[in-house]
Amino acid sequence: MQEATKEYCALVVNHALSKAYFEGKTQKDVADEINVDPAGLSRAKKGNQNLGITAINTLIDLFGAPKVSEGLYLEAIVLEDFSQFKLLYQSIHDDIFNKELVAWFNHEKIKNKTFKLLAPYYPYKYPSQSRFPSIFDKEEPSEAVKLWVDEFIRSPEFLTWVREAVESIKFVKSENDMEPRFAINDLEFKGVNHWVSDEDKASLLNLGYLIENLEPNYSLFTSSVYQPKFSVSEVVLTGSLVDESIDDRCNQARQIKSPLGFIFSGEDFPEHRHGKPNKYRKIQQFNLVNSAYIDLYLNEKMEYRLRIFESTSRYSNSYVIKNVHGAELFDIYNQLREFYFLPQSDLKSLKSSLAEKGGYIPGALVL
């Protein structure tokens, strides 16, 4: 928190008054809003009086914070230090994927398709239906059916198939196929086996992954909105850009643990593919980080910040690491490059940039 000095108070007051004048308010209006004497506000404006932290915070709430220094605006996940980045990295991606999976399976078309895929395994027979009851096709499922579906998708039998199917996935390519396709183990429960496409199996794999690894109490019949554990914050990175990655393409793609599945986008999926109606996007085998940028910032208080931007096969992420100790900077920088399979740096260009920006270089003789 910024120290409530007379100088900072004057900065806040002048900023607030400028915005107030733009909004058609007077200096007396501002004084009344924070319950101070107009003469006291005039003295604070000139730096001769400190209005106190309560009045300062009220002014900031009403008119925003004053400009302190120029910076770069971005939206990012803010982490305290490099160790927290490594510790939470997989959990952050699980969080993103969880949100997308819940949105996907809450979509009515996907939900209805899932009912149909599971229908042949429904244990109760309907005399009027030779293959599966009509409740899976057009009508609203009964409470008994809903209960059965939610029990089935959490059953050891279904989850065992999910694990074994993931392990069995292999590429299959015929002479007529332009792209390799995936072969996934057949669905068979209690002696019932029916043909299911690999795309539909992939959807069921994601459902099993969601329940087993991310959201054990998920229900297909509750349109719940997933509450993310990691929020994206608005950030202004102040200071100078010391160094930015030039070789952004990773030498090899970093794999993020997730099941075989679709590129999810909630309700926004393409309606046509190859000129034919299609509700699903192309299957991806893994979520891969294909490129990454690592930027180093140094502000006027000699505080180092790292900004990381990564692009995966499904989405993009931005991170800001707040606390980077100067003595550990070069080690962390190369650890990050190794983490993303970027070419290692001899650090000469980074040290040159640091020297130009007034940064600290451990071991260097300053003359």
Residue, then its C-alpha position, 0 to 999 in steps of 0.5 A: m500500500q502506498e504510504a499516506t504522505k503529504e506528497y502522495c495526498a497532494l497527488v491524489v487530491n489534484h487527480a481527484l479534482s481534475k476528474a471532478y471538474f471534468e464531471g462538472k463538480t466543484q472543489k466544495d463538492v469534493a470536500d463535502e463528499i469526503n467530509v473535510d473542510p474546503a480550506g483543508l482540501s485547498r491546503a492538501k492540494k498544495g501539499n501543506q496538509n495530509l488528509g489522512i488515509t481514510a480520506i485518501n482512500t475515499l478519493i481513490d474509490l470515487f475518482g481512481a488512483p493518480k498516475v504514478s508512472e507509465g506502464l504496460y496494461l495487461e490482464a494476467i494471473v499474478l503470482e508472488d514468485f517463481s516457486q509459486f509459478k512452478l507449484l501452481y502451473q498445472s493447477i492453473h491449467d486444470d482450472i481453465f480446462n475445468k471451466e471449459l469442460v463444465a461449459w461444454f457439458n452444460h450445453e444442451k446439445i452436448k448433454n442430449k448427445t451424452f444421454k444417447l451415447l449412454a442409453p444402450y447401457y440403461p438397465y431397464k427395458y422399455p417394451s415399445q423401444s427396441r434399442f433405447p427408451s425415447i426419453f433419451d431421444k426427445e422427452e425430458p428424462s425422468e428423475a430415475v434416469k437422471l439419477w442413473v446417468d449421474e451414478f453411471i458416469r461416476s461408477p468405477e466401471f465407467l472410470t476404468w474404461v476412461r483410464e484404459a481408453v486414454e492409455s490405448i489411444k493410437f493413431v490410425k491412418s488409411e490411404n484415403d485419410m488426409e489426416p491421422r485419426f485416433a482409435i480409442n477402445d470400444l465402449e462395453f459395459k455388462g456385455v453391451n457393446h454398440w458402435v460409437s465414433d472416436e469423436d464421441k468416445a473422446s467426448l466421454l473421455n473428457l467427461g470421465y476426466l472431469i469427474e475423476n480429476l477435476e469435479p467429482n460431484y459434477s452432474l449433467f443435470t445441474s447447469s452449474v457455473y464453475q467458479p475459477k480458483f485462479s482469477v485473471s487480474e488487471v495489471v499495469l507493469t511499470g518501469s522499463l522493458v529490460d529484455e524480451s524473448i526473441d526465440d519465442r518458438c519452443n524447441q519442443a512443445r511442452q505437454i500439459k496434462s489433459p485428456l484427449g478431447f475437443i478444443f472447447s469454446g462453450e456454445d461457440f463451436p463451428e456449425h459446418r466442416h467440409g461443407k457438412p453440419n458438424k457440432y464439434r471441433k477437430i480432436q486434439q491429442f494433447n494440450l501443448v505449449n507451442s510458443a512462449y515469451i518471457d519479458l523482464y521489467l525493472n521499475e524505479k524502485m529497483e523491483y524486477r517483474l517477469r511477464i510470461f505469455e504462453s500460447t497453447s493448442r487450446y488457449s493463451n495465458s499471461y502471467v506476472i511474477k511479482n517478486v524476482h530477487g536481483a541475485e537470483l534473476f539470471d538463474i530464474y531467467n534460464q530456468l524459465r527458458e528451460f521450462y518452456f524448452l526455449p534456447q538457453s541464453d549466455l545472458k550477455s544481452l540480458k546483462s547489457s540491457l540491465a546495465e543500460k537500465g541501471g539494473y544490478i549485475p551480481g559480480a560485476l565491477v561498477l566503475 
